[in-house]
Amino acid sequence: MRRRLITLLAVLAAFAPAASAHAAAPPPSVDAVAVATATRVVPTSVFLRDVQALAGGLNRFGTRLQRASAGPAALRRHAPALRRDLAQIRAAGRRMATYRLASAPLERRRRAMVPVIPRVVTLGTALIDAALAGDAATVRRVAARFTRQLDLLRRAATGS
């Protein structure tokens, strides 16, 4: 099971392209408070399931986003599914915020990942909204921030 978790974390890491190593993180979210106060210890299999859901949502979002870039009609067609992918990502992050892991290395990764996930979702939503509105300048600006947050999530997931 541990090998499977490492493989899933690698998949998650591969999704995010390299971004600036010195990107500043926004202030902690409410989820950062939740992750710091989570007390219920769960088996690694629970974390594995949530990482699978997170990685699956991120991979589907990335694939659909590529397909949606074919033009305005494609974007409108894919927008509902993109939003469902973001909801899945958000749900996985919220579940991860409610527990702790007995394994110290995995717990460090979980604690690092949880506060980043809501920022990825918020920026993914803003990216879709800006693209649907045809606001190219905002798309570029949000895409850069989105990429930085994906890189933070990748680094948190891999412990790097």
ROTORGU-201301 format. One record per residue: residue in three letters; z, y, x of N, C-alpha, C, O in turn. Coordinates in steps of 0.2 Angstrom, whole numbers, plus 5000, padded with zeros to 4 digits. Atoms other than C-alpha are relative to their C-alpha. Example, Ala and Ser with C-alpha at 12.3 -4.5 7.8 and 13.67 -1.06 7.14 Angstrom:
<mitis>
ala500049945004503949785062500050065004500350055009 ser499949944996503649955068500350054996500450114999 
</mitis>
This chain:
<mitis>
met500049945004500050005000500050065004499750115003 arg500049944996500450125014499350025003499150075004 arg500749994998498650095021499650044995499250084997 arg500449985006497950135004500250084999499750124998 leu499849935001498950295003499750055006499550105005 ile500349964994498350355021499350014999499050065000 thr500750005002496550315015499950064995499550104996 leu500049955005496850425000500150075003499850125001 leu499949934997497550565010499450025004499350085005 ala500649984997496050555021499450024996499150074998 val500549985005494950565006500150084998499650124998 leu499849935002495850725001499950055005499650105004 ala500149964994495750795018499350015001499150075003 ala500849994999493850765019499750054995499250084996 phe500249965005493650865003499950075002499550115001 ala500049924999494151035010499750015007499849985012 pro500449994994492951105023500550045005501050075002 ala499649964995493751185039500050074998499550104996 ala499949935001494451355036500450035005500750005010 ser499749974995495351485046500749975001501149964996 ala499450034999496851405054500650055000501250034999 his499449945000497851575053500050034993500250084992 ala500049975007497551595034500750014997501149974998 ala499349995003499051675026500149974993499649984989 ala499850035007499851585011500350054996500750094998 pro499749955004500251684996500749984999501049935001 pro499350015000502051694991500149934996499749914992 pro499950075003502851524984500050014992500150074990 ser500050005007502551484966500649974997501149955000 val499450035003503751424953500049925002500649905002 asp500050074998503151244958500449995007500749945008 ala499650014993503951284976500749994998501049965002 val499350015002505651304967500149934998500649904999 ala499950075002505351144958500049955005500449905005 val500150054995504851044973500750005005500949955007 ala499449994996506451114982500649974997501149955000 thr499450035004507551054968499949934997500449914994 ala500150075003506850884964500549965003500649965009 thr499550044997508150754965499849934999500149885002 arg500150075002507450594957499549975006499049995007 val500450044995506850474971499649954997499949914993 val500550045003505350374966499749955006499749975012 pro500350054995504450224975499350045002499150084999 thr500649974997502950264986499449994995498950034995 ser500550025004501850184973499950064995499350074993 val500149945005502150334961499750065003499250095001 phe500349954996501650454975499349985001498850025000 leu500750034999500150344978499550024994499050044994 arg500349995006499650354960499850084999499250094997 asp500249935000499750544960499550035005499150075003 val500549984995498850564976499349984998498850014999 gln500650035002497450454969499750054994499150074994 ala500249965006497350564953499850075003499350105001 leu500249944997497350724964499450005004498950045003 ala500650004996496050664976499449984995498850014996 gly500650025005494950594961499850074997499250084996 gly500149945003495150764952499650055005499150085003 leu500349954995494650864968499349975002498850015002 asn500750034998493150744972499550014994499050034995 arg500449995006492550754954499850084999499250104998 phe500149935000492750944954499550025005499050065003 gly500549984995491750964970499349974999498850015000 thr500750035002490350844964499750044995499150064995 arg500249965005490250944948499850075002499350094999 leu500249944998490251104956499450015004499050065003 gln500750014997488751054967499550004995499050034995 arg500550015006487851004951499950064996499450084994 ala500049945004488351164942499650065004499450105001 ser500349954996487651264956499250014999498950055002 ala500750005001485851224950499850064996499250074996 gly500249945004485851374939500550014994500949974993 pro499549985006486751464924500049944995500649934992 ala500050055005486251324912500449945002500849924998 ala499650054997486951194923500750015000501249974999 leu499349984999488551294926500349994993500949974992 arg499850005007488751314907500249934998500649914994 arg500050075002488451124904500649975004501049935001 his499550044996489751074918500750034999501250005001 ala499449975000491051204915500649974996501249964999 pro499450045003492151104902500249945004500849935005 ala499850054995492150954914500450035006500850005008 leu499649974994492651064929500750024998501150015002 arg499449985003494051134918500549944999501149945001 arg499650065001494650954914500249975007500749955008 asp499850024993494550914933500650045002501150015005 leu499549954998495651064936500749984997501249985000 ala499450025003496851004923500349945002500949935003 gln499750064997497050834931500350015006500849995008 ile499749984994497350914947500750034999501250025003 arg499449975001498651024940500649954997501149955000 ala499550055002499550874931500249965005500849955006 ala499750044994499650774947500550045004501050025006 gly499549964996500450924956500650014996501250014999 arg499449995004501650954942500549935000501149945001 arg499650065000502150764942500350005007500949985008 met499750004993502350774961500650055001501050035006 ala499449954999503550924959500649974997501250004998 thr499450025003504750824949500449945003500949925001 tyr499750054996505250694962500050015007499750055010 arg500050004993505650654980499849935002499849884998 leu500250074997505150504991500649995005500850035009 ala499550024995506350405002499750005007500150025012 ser500450004994505050405016500050075002499750114999 ala499949934998505450565026499350035002499150085000 pro500749974998503550585033499650014993499350064993 leu500449995007502850565015500350054996500050094993 glu499749955003504150675008499850075003499750124999 arg500249944997503750815020499350024998499150084996 arg500749995002501850795015500150024992499750074991 arg500049995007502350794996500350074999500050114996 arg499749935000503450954999499550055002499550114999 ala500549954998502051045008499450004995499150064994 met500650005005500650994995500250034993499850074991 val499949985007501551034979499950084999499650104994 pro500149935001501651224981499250035000499150084998 val500749984999499751234986499649984994499150024992 ile500550035005499051134971499950054994499450064992 pro500149955005499351274958499650055002499250084998 arg500549954998498451394969499349985000498850024999 val500750035000496951284971499850004993499250024991 val500250005007496951264952499850074997499350084994 thr500149935002497151454949499350025003498950064999 leu500649974997495751494961499449964998498849994997 gly500550035003494651354954499850024994499250034992 thr500249975007494751424937499750075001499250084997 ala500349934999494451604943499249995003498850035001 leu500750014998492851534952499649984995499050014994 ile500550025006492151454936499950064996499450074994 asp500149945005492551614926499650055003499150085000 ala500449954997491751724939499349985000498850024999 ala500650025000490251614940499750004993499150024992 leu500250005007490051604921499850074998499450094994 ala500149935001490151794921499450035004499250095003 gly500649984996488751804934500350055005499950095007 asp499749954996489951904945500049975008500449945010 ala500150034993489251854963500550025005500749985009 ala499549984995490451964973500649974999501049955004 thr499450035002491951894964499949925002500449905005 val500150074999491251714966500149995008500449955010 arg500050014993491051744985500750015003501049975007 arg499349984998492851824987500449944998500849925002 val499650065003493651684976499849945004500349905006 ala500250064996492651544985500350005007500649955009 ala499750004993493351605002500749984999501049955003 arg499350015001495151604995500149934998500649895000 phe499950075002494851434987499949955006500349915006 thr500150044994494151365003500750005004500949945007 arg499449994996495751425012500549964997500949925001 gln499550045004496851344999499949935001500449895002 leu500250074999495951185000500249975007500449925008 asp499850024993496151185019500849995001501049955004 leu499350015000498051215017500249934997500749904999 leu499850075003498151065005499849945004500249905005 arg500250064995497150955017500550005006500749945007 arg499550004995498351005031500749974998501049945001 ala499450025003499850975020500049924999500449895000 ala500150075002499150805014500049955007500249905007 thr500050044994498850745032500550015005500649985010 gly499549984996500350825040499850035006500250035011 ser500249974994499350925052500150085000500050115005 
</mitis>
